[in-house]
Amino acid sequence: MLLDLWGLNSDISDLKKSKAYPYGLTEDKVEILKSANYNTVAELAEARDDALLRLGGIGKETLKRIRSTVAQAIWM
């Protein structure tokens, strides 16, 4: 239940760039993550950095953006 309050069960599509997340994820990054079966904020929050960096199209700067956006989503 507490996970729901923090938005951890939200779909990662909610993390796309928007007024709420001006530095959010682009559509193509969300699709890369979804194709690797990262579908919720919780799954993305728990993902290991090395696993995310092995995905095509995810580099160190994108990893920083992912971590920042997830943290923002959890604390909003």
All heavy atoms as a GROMACS GRO file, in nm:
protein
  595
    1MET      N    1   0.081  -0.118   0.000
    1MET     CA    2   0.000   0.000   0.000
    1MET      C    3   0.086   0.125   0.000
    1MET      O    4   0.059   0.220  -0.072
    1MET     CB    5  -0.091  -0.001   0.122
    1MET     CG    6  -0.192   0.109   0.118
    1MET     SD    7  -0.353   0.041   0.094
    1MET     CE    8  -0.441   0.098   0.229
    2LEU      N    9   0.192   0.126   0.081
    2LEU     CA   10   0.283   0.240   0.085
    2LEU      C   11   0.349   0.261  -0.051
    2LEU      O   12   0.371   0.374  -0.093
    2LEU     CB   13   0.389   0.218   0.193
    2LEU     CG   14   0.480   0.336   0.225
    2LEU    CD1   15   0.397   0.457   0.263
    2LEU    CD2   16   0.574   0.300   0.337
    3LEU      N   17   0.377   0.152  -0.122
    3LEU     CA   18   0.435   0.164  -0.256
    3LEU      C   19   0.345   0.244  -0.347
    3LEU      O   20   0.393   0.324  -0.428
    3LEU     CB   21   0.460   0.025  -0.316
    3LEU     CG   22   0.569  -0.059  -0.252
    3LEU    CD1   23   0.577  -0.194  -0.321
    3LEU    CD2   24   0.703   0.010  -0.256
    4ASP      N   25   0.216   0.226  -0.336
    4ASP     CA   26   0.122   0.300  -0.420
    4ASP      C   27   0.128   0.450  -0.389
    4ASP      O   28   0.119   0.532  -0.479
    4ASP     CB   29  -0.020   0.250  -0.401
    4ASP     CG   30  -0.040   0.112  -0.462
    4ASP    OD1   31   0.039   0.073  -0.550
    4ASP    OD2   32  -0.134   0.043  -0.420
    5LEU      N   33   0.145   0.484  -0.262
    5LEU     CA   34   0.152   0.625  -0.224
    5LEU      C   35   0.273   0.693  -0.288
    5LEU      O   36   0.268   0.809  -0.324
    5LEU     CB   37   0.159   0.639  -0.072
    5LEU     CG   38   0.034   0.601   0.004
    5LEU    CD1   39   0.060   0.609   0.154
    5LEU    CD2   40  -0.080   0.694  -0.033
    6TRP      N   41   0.382   0.623  -0.301
    6TRP     CA   42   0.504   0.679  -0.358
    6TRP      C   43   0.506   0.670  -0.509
    6TRP      O   44   0.598   0.717  -0.573
    6TRP     CB   45   0.627   0.609  -0.302
    6TRP     CG   46   0.657   0.648  -0.161
    6TRP    CD1   47   0.613   0.758  -0.095
    6TRP    CD2   48   0.738   0.577  -0.069
    6TRP    NE1   49   0.662   0.760   0.031
    6TRP    CE2   50   0.739   0.651   0.051
    6TRP    CE3   51   0.810   0.459  -0.076
    6TRP    CZ2   52   0.810   0.609   0.162
    6TRP    CZ3   53   0.880   0.418   0.034
    6TRP    CH2   54   0.879   0.492   0.153
    7GLY      N   55   0.405   0.610  -0.570
    7GLY     CA   56   0.399   0.601  -0.714
    7GLY      C   57   0.489   0.494  -0.773
    7GLY      O   58   0.514   0.493  -0.892
    8LEU      N   59   0.535   0.403  -0.692
    8LEU     CA   60   0.627   0.300  -0.741
    8LEU      C   61   0.561   0.201  -0.834
    8LEU      O   62   0.627   0.139  -0.916
    8LEU     CB   63   0.693   0.227  -0.624
    8LEU     CG   64   0.793   0.312  -0.545
    8LEU    CD1   65   0.839   0.237  -0.422
    8LEU    CD2   66   0.911   0.352  -0.630
    9ASN      N   67   0.430   0.186  -0.824
    9ASN     CA   68   0.360   0.093  -0.912
    9ASN      C   69   0.314   0.161  -1.041
    9ASN      O   70   0.250   0.099  -1.124
    9ASN     CB   71   0.241   0.029  -0.841
    9ASN     CG   72   0.288  -0.071  -0.736
    9ASN    OD1   73   0.386  -0.139  -0.756
    9ASN    ND2   74   0.218  -0.076  -0.625
   10SER      N   75   0.349   0.288  -1.057
   10SER     CA   76   0.311   0.362  -1.178
   10SER      C   77   0.388   0.310  -1.298
   10SER      O   78   0.503   0.265  -1.287
   10SER     CB   79   0.343   0.510  -1.161
   10SER     OG   80   0.267   0.565  -1.058
   11ASP      N   81   0.326   0.319  -1.412
   11ASP     CA   82   0.390   0.281  -1.537
   11ASP      C   83   0.502   0.380  -1.570
   11ASP      O   84   0.487   0.500  -1.546
   11ASP     CB   85   0.285   0.282  -1.649
   11ASP     CG   86   0.338   0.223  -1.778
   11ASP    OD1   87   0.412   0.294  -1.849
   11ASP    OD2   88   0.306   0.107  -1.807
   12ILE      N   89   0.613   0.330  -1.624
   12ILE     CA   90   0.724   0.420  -1.653
   12ILE      C   91   0.690   0.521  -1.763
   12ILE      O   92   0.761   0.621  -1.777
   12ILE     CB   93   0.855   0.344  -1.688
   12ILE    CG1   94   0.842   0.262  -1.815
   12ILE    CG2   95   0.902   0.261  -1.570
   12ILE    CD1   96   0.975   0.209  -1.866
   13SER      N   97   0.584   0.500  -1.835
   13SER     CA   98   0.541   0.600  -1.933
   13SER      C   99   0.509   0.733  -1.865
   13SER      O  100   0.518   0.838  -1.927
   13SER     CB  101   0.418   0.551  -2.010
   13SER     OG  102   0.452   0.439  -2.088
   14ASP      N  103   0.474   0.727  -1.736
   14ASP     CA  104   0.446   0.848  -1.661
   14ASP      C  105   0.571   0.935  -1.642
   14ASP      O  106   0.560   1.050  -1.602
   14ASP     CB  107   0.388   0.814  -1.523
   14ASP     CG  108   0.251   0.750  -1.532
   14ASP    OD1  109   0.186   0.758  -1.639
   14ASP    OD2  110   0.209   0.689  -1.432
   15LEU      N  111   0.688   0.878  -1.668
   15LEU     CA  112   0.814   0.951  -1.649
   15LEU      C  113   0.861   1.027  -1.773
   15LEU      O  114   0.968   1.086  -1.773
   15LEU     CB  115   0.925   0.852  -1.606
   15LEU     CG  116   0.899   0.772  -1.479
   15LEU    CD1  117   1.014   0.677  -1.452
   15LEU    CD2  118   0.875   0.865  -1.361
   16LYS      N  119   0.777   1.027  -1.876
   16LYS     CA  120   0.814   1.100  -1.998
   16LYS      C  121   0.822   1.249  -1.971
   16LYS      O  122   0.757   1.300  -1.880
   16LYS     CB  123   0.710   1.074  -2.108
   16LYS     CG  124   0.712   0.935  -2.162
   16LYS     CD  125   0.606   0.920  -2.270
   16LYS     CE  126   0.591   0.776  -2.310
   16LYS     NZ  127   0.477   0.759  -2.401
   17LYS      N  128   0.900   1.318  -2.054
   17LYS     CA  129   0.910   1.463  -2.042
   17LYS      C  130   0.772   1.524  -2.043
   17LYS      O  131   0.689   1.490  -2.127
   17LYS     CB  132   0.991   1.520  -2.159
   17LYS     CG  133   1.138   1.496  -2.148
   17LYS     CD  134   1.211   1.566  -2.261
   17LYS     CE  135   1.358   1.544  -2.250
   17LYS     NZ  136   1.434   1.618  -2.351
   18SER      N  137   0.748   1.615  -1.949
   18SER     CA  138   0.619   1.681  -1.937
   18SER      C  139   0.637   1.802  -1.847
   18SER      O  140   0.748   1.830  -1.800
   18SER     CB  141   0.516   1.585  -1.876
   18SER     OG  142   0.553   1.555  -1.742
   19LYS      N  143   0.529   1.870  -1.818
   19LYS     CA  144   0.538   1.982  -1.723
   19LYS      C  145   0.579   1.931  -1.585
   19LYS      O  146   0.652   1.998  -1.512
   19LYS     CB  147   0.404   2.055  -1.715
   19LYS     CG  148   0.375   2.137  -1.839
   19LYS     CD  149   0.246   2.213  -1.824
   19LYS     CE  150   0.219   2.288  -1.954
   19LYS     NZ  151   0.094   2.363  -1.949
   20ALA      N  152   0.532   1.812  -1.549
   20ALA     CA  153   0.568   1.753  -1.419
   20ALA      C  154   0.714   1.707  -1.417
   20ALA      O  155   0.781   1.714  -1.314
   20ALA     CB  156   0.476   1.637  -1.386
   21TYR      N  157   0.762   1.657  -1.531
   21TYR     CA  158   0.898   1.606  -1.542
   21TYR      C  159   0.969   1.672  -1.660
   21TYR      O  160   0.988   1.610  -1.764
   21TYR     CB  161   0.898   1.454  -1.561
   21TYR     CG  162   0.834   1.379  -1.448
   21TYR    CD1  163   0.710   1.318  -1.465
   21TYR    CD2  164   0.895   1.372  -1.324
   21TYR    CE1  165   0.650   1.251  -1.360
   21TYR    CE2  166   0.835   1.305  -1.219
   21TYR     CZ  167   0.713   1.245  -1.237
   21TYR     OH  168   0.653   1.178  -1.134
   22PRO      N  169   1.008   1.799  -1.646
   22PRO     CA  170   1.070   1.868  -1.759
   22PRO      C  171   1.201   1.803  -1.803
   22PRO      O  172   1.244   1.819  -1.917
   22PRO     CB  173   1.091   2.010  -1.709
   22PRO     CG  174   1.083   2.001  -1.560
   22PRO     CD  175   0.995   1.884  -1.530
   23TYR      N  176   1.266   1.732  -1.713
   23TYR     CA  177   1.389   1.662  -1.747
   23TYR      C  178   1.365   1.512  -1.750
   23TYR      O  179   1.454   1.432  -1.725
   23TYR     CB  180   1.500   1.696  -1.647
   23TYR     CG  181   1.528   1.844  -1.644
   23TYR    CD1  182   1.483   1.923  -1.539
   23TYR    CD2  183   1.595   1.904  -1.748
   23TYR    CE1  184   1.507   2.060  -1.538
   23TYR    CE2  185   1.620   2.041  -1.748
   23TYR     CZ  186   1.575   2.118  -1.643
   23TYR     OH  187   1.598   2.252  -1.642
   24GLY      N  188   1.242   1.474  -1.781
   24GLY     CA  189   1.203   1.333  -1.784
   24GLY      C  190   1.262   1.258  -1.900
   24GLY      O  191   1.353   1.304  -1.969
   25LEU      N  192   1.209   1.141  -1.923
   25LEU     CA  193   1.261   1.050  -2.025
   25LEU      C  194   1.193   1.074  -2.160
   25LEU      O  195   1.076   1.108  -2.166
   25LEU     CB  196   1.238   0.906  -1.982
   25LEU     CG  197   1.294   0.869  -1.844
   25LEU    CD1  198   1.261   0.725  -1.811
   25LEU    CD2  199   1.443   0.895  -1.837
   26THR      N  200   1.268   1.054  -2.265
   26THR     CA  201   1.212   1.067  -2.399
   26THR      C  202   1.137   0.940  -2.434
   26THR      O  203   1.156   0.834  -2.373
   26THR     CB  204   1.323   1.091  -2.503
   26THR    OG1  205   1.414   0.982  -2.500
   26THR    CG2  206   1.398   1.222  -2.476
   27GLU      N  207   1.051   0.952  -2.532
   27GLU     CA  208   0.971   0.838  -2.578
   27GLU      C  209   1.060   0.719  -2.614
   27GLU      O  210   1.031   0.605  -2.577
   27GLU     CB  211   0.887   0.880  -2.699
   27GLU     CG  212   0.802   0.769  -2.756
   27GLU     CD  213   0.682   0.736  -2.671
   27GLU    OE1  214   0.624   0.826  -2.610
   27GLU    OE2  215   0.646   0.616  -2.665
   28ASP      N  216   1.170   0.744  -2.686
   28ASP     CA  217   1.256   0.633  -2.728
   28ASP      C  218   1.323   0.564  -2.609
   28ASP      O  219   1.338   0.442  -2.608
   28ASP     CB  220   1.359   0.677  -2.833
   28ASP     CG  221   1.460   0.777  -2.781
   28ASP    OD1  222   1.420   0.872  -2.712
   28ASP    OD2  223   1.579   0.761  -2.812
   29LYS      N  224   1.359   0.640  -2.504
   29LYS     CA  225   1.420   0.578  -2.385
   29LYS      C  226   1.317   0.493  -2.310
   29LYS      O  227   1.348   0.383  -2.264
   29LYS     CB  228   1.480   0.683  -2.293
   29LYS     CG  229   1.589   0.766  -2.356
   29LYS     CD  230   1.700   0.684  -2.418
   29LYS     CE  231   1.806   0.777  -2.476
   29LYS     NZ  232   1.894   0.714  -2.570
   30VAL      N  233   1.195   0.542  -2.302
   30VAL     CA  234   1.089   0.465  -2.237
   30VAL      C  235   1.067   0.334  -2.314
   30VAL      O  236   1.054   0.227  -2.253
   30VAL     CB  237   0.958   0.547  -2.226
   30VAL    CG1  238   0.841   0.458  -2.182
   30VAL    CG2  239   0.975   0.663  -2.130
   31GLU      N  240   1.066   0.340  -2.446
   31GLU     CA  241   1.046   0.219  -2.527
   31GLU      C  242   1.162   0.120  -2.509
   31GLU      O  243   1.140  -0.001  -2.503
   31GLU     CB  244   1.028   0.255  -2.674
   31GLU     CG  245   0.896   0.325  -2.702
   31GLU     CD  246   0.776   0.247  -2.650
   31GLU    OE1  247   0.768   0.124  -2.669
   31GLU    OE2  248   0.689   0.310  -2.586
   32ILE      N  249   1.285   0.170  -2.499
   32ILE     CA  250   1.401   0.083  -2.474
   32ILE      C  251   1.382   0.011  -2.341
   32ILE      O  252   1.403  -0.111  -2.331
   32ILE     CB  253   1.532   0.164  -2.475
   32ILE    CG1  254   1.565   0.211  -2.616
   32ILE    CG2  255   1.648   0.082  -2.416
   32ILE    CD1  256   1.675   0.315  -2.625
   33LEU      N  257   1.345   0.086  -2.239
   33LEU     CA  258   1.326   0.027  -2.106
   33LEU      C  259   1.211  -0.073  -2.104
   33LEU      O  260   1.224  -0.182  -2.047
   33LEU     CB  261   1.303   0.138  -2.003
   33LEU     CG  262   1.423   0.231  -1.980
   33LEU    CD1  263   1.381   0.355  -1.904
   33LEU    CD2  264   1.535   0.157  -1.908
   34LYS      N  265   1.101  -0.038  -2.169
   34LYS     CA  266   0.986  -0.131  -2.173
   34LYS      C  267   1.020  -0.259  -2.249
   34LYS      O  268   0.978  -0.367  -2.210
   34LYS     CB  269   0.864  -0.062  -2.234
   34LYS     CG  270   0.798   0.034  -2.138
   34LYS     CD  271   0.668   0.085  -2.196
   34LYS     CE  272   0.592   0.155  -2.090
   34LYS     NZ  273   0.465   0.094  -2.059
   35SER      N  274   1.098  -0.245  -2.356
   35SER     CA  275   1.135  -0.364  -2.432
   35SER      C  276   1.225  -0.457  -2.351
   35SER      O  277   1.235  -0.576  -2.380
   35SER     CB  278   1.200  -0.327  -2.565
   35SER     OG  279   1.328  -0.272  -2.544
   36ALA      N  280   1.290  -0.402  -2.248
   36ALA     CA  281   1.373  -0.482  -2.157
   36ALA      C  282   1.294  -0.523  -2.032
   36ALA      O  283   1.353  -0.569  -1.934
   36ALA     CB  284   1.498  -0.404  -2.119
   37ASN      N  285   1.162  -0.507  -2.038
   37ASN     CA  286   1.071  -0.547  -1.930
   37ASN      C  287   1.080  -0.464  -1.803
   37ASN      O  288   1.052  -0.514  -1.694
   37ASN     CB  289   1.086  -0.696  -1.897
   37ASN     CG  290   1.038  -0.782  -2.011
   37ASN    OD1  291   0.934  -0.753  -2.070
   37ASN    ND2  292   1.113  -0.884  -2.045
   38TYR      N  293   1.118  -0.338  -1.816
   38TYR     CA  294   1.108  -0.244  -1.706
   38TYR      C  295   0.978  -0.168  -1.731
   38TYR      O  296   0.971  -0.084  -1.820
   38TYR     CB  297   1.227  -0.147  -1.702
   38TYR     CG  298   1.358  -0.216  -1.672
   38TYR    CD1  299   1.451  -0.238  -1.772
   38TYR    CD2  300   1.387  -0.261  -1.543
   38TYR    CE1  301   1.571  -0.302  -1.745
   38TYR    CE2  302   1.506  -0.326  -1.516
   38TYR     CZ  303   1.598  -0.345  -1.618
   38TYR     OH  304   1.717  -0.410  -1.590
   39ASN      N  305   0.876  -0.201  -1.656
   39ASN     CA  306   0.743  -0.145  -1.681
   39ASN      C  307   0.692  -0.052  -1.573
   39ASN      O  308   0.607   0.032  -1.599
   39ASN     CB  309   0.643  -0.258  -1.704
   39ASN     CG  310   0.677  -0.336  -1.828
   39ASN    OD1  311   0.678  -0.281  -1.937
   39ASN    ND2  312   0.708  -0.464  -1.812
   40THR      N  313   0.741  -0.066  -1.451
   40THR     CA  314   0.695   0.019  -1.342
   40THR      C  315   0.811   0.101  -1.286
   40THR      O  316   0.928   0.066  -1.305
   40THR     CB  317   0.634  -0.062  -1.227
   40THR    OG1  318   0.736  -0.141  -1.166
   40THR    CG2  319   0.519  -0.151  -1.274
   41VAL      N  320   0.776   0.207  -1.214
   41VAL     CA  321   0.877   0.289  -1.149
   41VAL      C  322   0.957   0.204  -1.051
   41VAL      O  323   1.079   0.216  -1.040
   41VAL     CB  324   0.812   0.411  -1.081
   41VAL    CG1  325   0.913   0.488  -0.998
   41VAL    CG2  326   0.747   0.502  -1.185
   42ALA      N  327   0.890   0.112  -0.981
   42ALA     CA  328   0.958   0.024  -0.885
   42ALA      C  329   1.063  -0.063  -0.954
   42ALA      O  330   1.176  -0.076  -0.905
   42ALA     CB  331   0.858  -0.063  -0.811
   43GLU      N  332   1.027  -0.122  -1.066
   43GLU     CA  333   1.123  -0.206  -1.139
   43GLU      C  334   1.244  -0.125  -1.184
   43GLU      O  335   1.358  -0.172  -1.176
   43GLU     CB  336   1.056  -0.271  -1.260
   43GLU     CG  337   0.954  -0.375  -1.223
   43GLU     CD  338   0.867  -0.418  -1.340
   43GLU    OE1  339   0.861  -0.348  -1.443
   43GLU    OE2  340   0.802  -0.523  -1.325
   44LEU      N  341   1.219  -0.004  -1.227
   44LEU     CA  342   1.328   0.083  -1.271
   44LEU      C  343   1.413   0.128  -1.152
   44LEU      O  344   1.536   0.130  -1.160
   44LEU     CB  345   1.269   0.203  -1.344
   44LEU     CG  346   1.359   0.279  -1.438
   44LEU    CD1  347   1.433   0.189  -1.536
   44LEU    CD2  348   1.279   0.382  -1.514
   45ALA      N  349   1.349   0.158  -1.040
   45ALA     CA  350   1.422   0.199  -0.920
   45ALA      C  351   1.512   0.088  -0.868
   45ALA      O  352   1.622   0.113  -0.818
   45ALA     CB  353   1.324   0.242  -0.811
   46GLU      N  354   1.468  -0.036  -0.883
   46GLU     CA  355   1.544  -0.151  -0.834
   46GLU      C  356   1.647  -0.203  -0.932
   46GLU      O  357   1.731  -0.286  -0.896
   46GLU     CB  358   1.447  -0.264  -0.797
   46GLU     CG  359   1.358  -0.229  -0.679
   46GLU     CD  360   1.249  -0.332  -0.653
   46GLU    OE1  361   1.231  -0.424  -0.736
   46GLU    OE2  362   1.182  -0.319  -0.550
   47ALA      N  363   1.642  -0.155  -1.055
   47ALA     CA  364   1.735  -0.204  -1.158
   47ALA      C  365   1.878  -0.166  -1.125
   47ALA      O  366   1.905  -0.056  -1.077
   47ALA     CB  367   1.696  -0.147  -1.294
   48ARG      N  368   1.966  -0.257  -1.151
   48ARG     CA  369   2.110  -0.231  -1.130
   48ARG      C  370   2.162  -0.143  -1.243
   48ARG      O  371   2.120  -0.157  -1.358
   48ARG     CB  372   2.186  -0.362  -1.126
   48ARG     CG  373   2.152  -0.448  -1.005
   48ARG     CD  374   2.221  -0.582  -1.012
   48ARG     NE  375   2.358  -0.570  -1.058
   48ARG     CZ  376   2.465  -0.610  -0.990
   48ARG    NH1  377   2.449  -0.666  -0.874
   48ARG    NH2  378   2.585  -0.597  -1.040
   49ASP      N  379   2.254  -0.055  -1.208
   49ASP     CA  380   2.312   0.035  -1.308
   49ASP      C  381   2.375  -0.043  -1.423
   49ASP      O  382   2.356  -0.008  -1.539
   49ASP     CB  383   2.417   0.126  -1.245
   49ASP     CG  384   2.357   0.232  -1.156
   49ASP    OD1  385   2.233   0.244  -1.148
   49ASP    OD2  386   2.436   0.306  -1.094
   50ASP      N  387   2.450  -0.148  -1.391
   50ASP     CA  388   2.517  -0.223  -1.496
   50ASP      C  389   2.417  -0.290  -1.591
   50ASP      O  390   2.441  -0.299  -1.711
   50ASP     CB  391   2.617  -0.325  -1.440
   50ASP     CG  392   2.553  -0.430  -1.349
   50ASP    OD1  393   2.457  -0.398  -1.278
   50ASP    OD2  394   2.603  -0.544  -1.349
   51ALA      N  395   2.302  -0.330  -1.539
   51ALA     CA  396   2.199  -0.392  -1.625
   51ALA      C  397   2.141  -0.287  -1.720
   51ALA      O  398   2.120  -0.315  -1.839
   51ALA     CB  399   2.089  -0.453  -1.540
   52LEU      N  400   2.116  -0.168  -1.669
   52LEU     CA  401   2.063  -0.062  -1.755
   52LEU      C  402   2.165  -0.018  -1.860
   52LEU      O  403   2.131   0.006  -1.975
   52LEU     CB  404   2.019   0.058  -1.670
   52LEU     CG  405   1.900   0.033  -1.578
   52LEU    CD1  406   1.876   0.151  -1.487
   52LEU    CD2  407   1.775   0.000  -1.658
   53LEU      N  408   2.292  -0.011  -1.820
   53LEU     CA  409   2.396   0.031  -1.914
   53LEU      C  410   2.420  -0.071  -2.025
   53LEU      O  411   2.472  -0.036  -2.131
   53LEU     CB  412   2.527   0.059  -1.839
   53LEU     CG  413   2.526   0.185  -1.753
   53LEU    CD1  414   2.649   0.190  -1.664
   53LEU    CD2  415   2.516   0.309  -1.840
   54ARG      N  416   2.379  -0.195  -2.004
   54ARG     CA  417   2.393  -0.298  -2.109
   54ARG      C  418   2.286  -0.284  -2.217
   54ARG      O  419   2.298  -0.344  -2.324
   54ARG     CB  420   2.388  -0.438  -2.048
   54ARG     CG  421   2.517  -0.480  -1.981
   54ARG     CD  422   2.521  -0.629  -1.953
   54ARG     NE  423   2.417  -0.672  -1.861
   54ARG     CZ  424   2.430  -0.680  -1.729
   54ARG    NH1  425   2.543  -0.645  -1.672
   54ARG    NH2  426   2.330  -0.722  -1.654
   55LEU      N  427   2.183  -0.206  -2.190
   55LEU     CA  428   2.077  -0.188  -2.289
   55LEU      C  429   2.125  -0.094  -2.398
   55LEU      O  430   2.186   0.009  -2.370
   55LEU     CB  431   1.951  -0.128  -2.223
   55LEU     CG  432   1.889  -0.209  -2.109
   55LEU    CD1  433   1.774  -0.131  -2.049
   55LEU    CD2  434   1.843  -0.344  -2.159
   56GLY      N  435   2.099  -0.128  -2.522
   56GLY     CA  436   2.134  -0.039  -2.633
   56GLY      C  437   2.062   0.093  -2.619
   56GLY      O  438   1.942   0.097  -2.592
   57GLY      N  439   2.134   0.202  -2.634
   57GLY     CA  440   2.073   0.334  -2.626
   57GLY      C  441   2.071   0.394  -2.487
   57GLY      O  442   2.022   0.505  -2.468
   58ILE      N  443   2.125   0.322  -2.388
   58ILE     CA  444   2.133   0.374  -2.252
   58ILE      C  445   2.280   0.388  -2.216
   58ILE      O  446   2.352   0.290  -2.202
   58ILE     CB  447   2.064   0.282  -2.149
   58ILE    CG1  448   1.919   0.254  -2.187
   58ILE    CG2  449   2.076   0.337  -2.008
   58ILE    CD1  450   1.826   0.371  -2.179
   59GLY      N  451   2.324   0.512  -2.205
   59GLY     CA  452   2.462   0.541  -2.166
   59GLY      C  453   2.465   0.604  -2.028
   59GLY      O  454   2.363   0.613  -1.959
   60LYS      N  455   2.582   0.650  -1.989
   60LYS     CA  456   2.599   0.706  -1.854
   60LYS      C  457   2.513   0.829  -1.830
   60LYS      O  458   2.456   0.844  -1.723
   60LYS     CB  459   2.746   0.738  -1.829
   60LYS     CG  460   2.831   0.614  -1.814
   60LYS     CD  461   2.975   0.648  -1.785
   60LYS     CE  462   3.058   0.520  -1.772
   60LYS     NZ  463   3.196   0.549  -1.738
   61GLU      N  464   2.503   0.917  -1.929
   61GLU     CA  465   2.420   1.037  -1.912
   61GLU      C  466   2.272   1.002  -1.903
   61GLU      O  467   2.199   1.059  -1.823
   61GLU     CB  468   2.446   1.138  -2.023
   61GLU     CG  469   2.582   1.203  -2.016
   61GLU     CD  470   2.609   1.273  -1.882
   61GLU    OE1  471   2.522   1.350  -1.837
   61GLU    OE2  472   2.716   1.251  -1.825
   62THR      N  473   2.229   0.907  -1.985
   62THR     CA  474   2.090   0.863  -1.978
   62THR      C  475   2.063   0.796  -1.844
   62THR      O  476   1.956   0.816  -1.785
   62THR     CB  477   2.056   0.768  -2.094
   62THR    OG1  478   2.078   0.836  -2.217
   62THR    CG2  479   1.912   0.721  -2.088
   63LEU      N  480   2.157   0.719  -1.795
   63LEU     CA  481   2.142   0.654  -1.665
   63LEU      C  482   2.122   0.760  -1.556
   63LEU      O  483   2.036   0.746  -1.470
   63LEU     CB  484   2.262   0.565  -1.633
   63LEU     CG  485   2.259   0.496  -1.498
   63LEU    CD1  486   2.139   0.404  -1.485
   63LEU    CD2  487   2.389   0.420  -1.475
   64LYS      N  488   2.200   0.866  -1.560
   64LYS     CA  489   2.184   0.975  -1.463
   64LYS      C  490   2.044   1.035  -1.472
   64LYS      O  491   1.980   1.062  -1.371
   64LYS     CB  492   2.287   1.086  -1.487
   64LYS     CG  493   2.426   1.050  -1.446
   64LYS     CD  494   2.519   1.168  -1.475
   64LYS     CE  495   2.663   1.130  -1.462
   64LYS     NZ  496   2.752   1.242  -1.498
   65ARG      N  497   1.995   1.054  -1.595
   65ARG     CA  498   1.861   1.110  -1.614
   65ARG      C  499   1.755   1.015  -1.560
   65ARG      O  500   1.659   1.056  -1.497
   65ARG     CB  501   1.836   1.138  -1.762
   65ARG     CG  502   1.699   1.197  -1.787
   65ARG     CD  503   1.682   1.236  -1.930
   65ARG     NE  504   1.766   1.352  -1.956
   65ARG     CZ  505   1.723   1.465  -2.009
   65ARG    NH1  506   1.597   1.476  -2.046
   65ARG    NH2  507   1.803   1.565  -2.029
   66ILE      N  508   1.772   0.885  -1.586
   66ILE     CA  509   1.677   0.785  -1.535
   66ILE      C  510   1.672   0.791  -1.384
   66ILE      O  511   1.565   0.798  -1.324
   66ILE     CB  512   1.715   0.643  -1.584
   66ILE    CG1  513   1.690   0.629  -1.734
   66ILE    CG2  514   1.639   0.536  -1.504
   66ILE    CD1  515   1.750   0.504  -1.795
   67ARG      N  516   1.788   0.788  -1.320
   67ARG     CA  517   1.794   0.789  -1.173
   67ARG      C  518   1.733   0.917  -1.117
   67ARG      O  519   1.660   0.914  -1.018
   67ARG     CB  520   1.939   0.772  -1.126
   67ARG     CG  521   1.997   0.636  -1.157
   67ARG     CD  522   1.919   0.528  -1.089
   67ARG     NE  523   1.976   0.397  -1.113
   67ARG     CZ  524   1.903   0.287  -1.118
   67ARG    NH1  525   1.773   0.293  -1.103
   67ARG    NH2  526   1.961   0.171  -1.140
   68SER      N  527   1.761   1.029  -1.179
   68SER     CA  528   1.707   1.157  -1.134
   68SER      C  529   1.555   1.162  -1.148
   68SER      O  530   1.483   1.205  -1.057
   68SER     CB  531   1.771   1.271  -1.214
   68SER     OG  532   1.711   1.393  -1.183
   69THR      N  533   1.506   1.114  -1.260
   69THR     CA  534   1.362   1.116  -1.286
   69THR      C  535   1.288   1.021  -1.192
   69THR      O  536   1.181   1.056  -1.140
   69THR     CB  537   1.333   1.081  -1.434
   69THR    OG1  538   1.406   1.170  -1.518
   69THR    CG2  539   1.185   1.091  -1.465
   70VAL      N  540   1.344   0.905  -1.168
   70VAL     CA  541   1.283   0.809  -1.075
   70VAL      C  542   1.279   0.868  -0.935
   70VAL      O  543   1.177   0.861  -0.866
   70VAL     CB  544   1.357   0.673  -1.078
   70VAL    CG1  545   1.315   0.585  -0.961
   70VAL    CG2  546   1.332   0.602  -1.210
   71ALA      N  547   1.388   0.929  -0.892
   71ALA     CA  548   1.393   0.991  -0.759
   71ALA      C  549   1.288   1.101  -0.749
   71ALA      O  550   1.217   1.112  -0.647
   71ALA     CB  551   1.532   1.046  -0.731
   72GLN      N  552   1.275   1.181  -0.853
   72GLN     CA  553   1.177   1.289  -0.855
   72GLN      C  554   1.036   1.230  -0.844
   72GLN      O  555   0.951   1.281  -0.772
   72GLN     CB  556   1.193   1.370  -0.982
   72GLN     CG  557   1.102   1.488  -0.991
   72GLN     CD  558   1.120   1.564  -1.122
   72GLN    OE1  559   1.191   1.522  -1.212
   72GLN    NE2  560   1.052   1.676  -1.133
   73ALA      N  561   1.011   1.122  -0.917
   73ALA     CA  562   0.879   1.059  -0.916
   73ALA      C  563   0.844   1.004  -0.778
   73ALA      O  564   0.730   1.015  -0.733
   73ALA     CB  565   0.873   0.947  -1.019
   74ILE      N  566   0.942   0.949  -0.710
   74ILE     CA  567   0.918   0.890  -0.580
   74ILE      C  568   0.891   0.999  -0.475
   74ILE      O  569   0.805   0.982  -0.390
   74ILE     CB  570   1.037   0.802  -0.537
   74ILE    CG1  571   1.043   0.678  -0.626
   74ILE    CG2  572   1.027   0.762  -0.390
   74ILE    CD1  573   1.168   0.596  -0.612
   75TRP      N  574   0.958   1.109  -0.487
   75TRP     CA  575   0.947   1.213  -0.383
   75TRP      C  576   0.844   1.321  -0.414
   75TRP      O  577   0.823   1.410  -0.336
   75TRP     CB  578   1.083   1.276  -0.356
   75TRP     CG  579   1.172   1.174  -0.295
   75TRP    CD1  580   1.280   1.114  -0.353
   75TRP    CD2  581   1.162   1.116  -0.166
   75TRP    NE1  582   1.335   1.023  -0.268
   75TRP    CE2  583   1.266   1.022  -0.152
   75TRP    CE3  584   1.073   1.133  -0.060
   75TRP    CZ2  585   1.282   0.947  -0.036
   75TRP    CZ3  586   1.091   1.057   0.055
   75TRP    CH2  587   1.195   0.966   0.067
   76MET      N  588   0.778   1.314  -0.530
   76MET     CA  589   0.677   1.415  -0.562
   76MET      C  590   0.550   1.391  -0.487
   76MET      O  591   0.508   1.290  -0.456
   76MET     CB  592   0.647   1.416  -0.712
   76MET     CG  593   0.750   1.495  -0.787
   76MET     SD  594   0.705   1.510  -0.961
   76MET     CE  595   0.589   1.643  -0.954
   0.00000   0.00000   0.00000
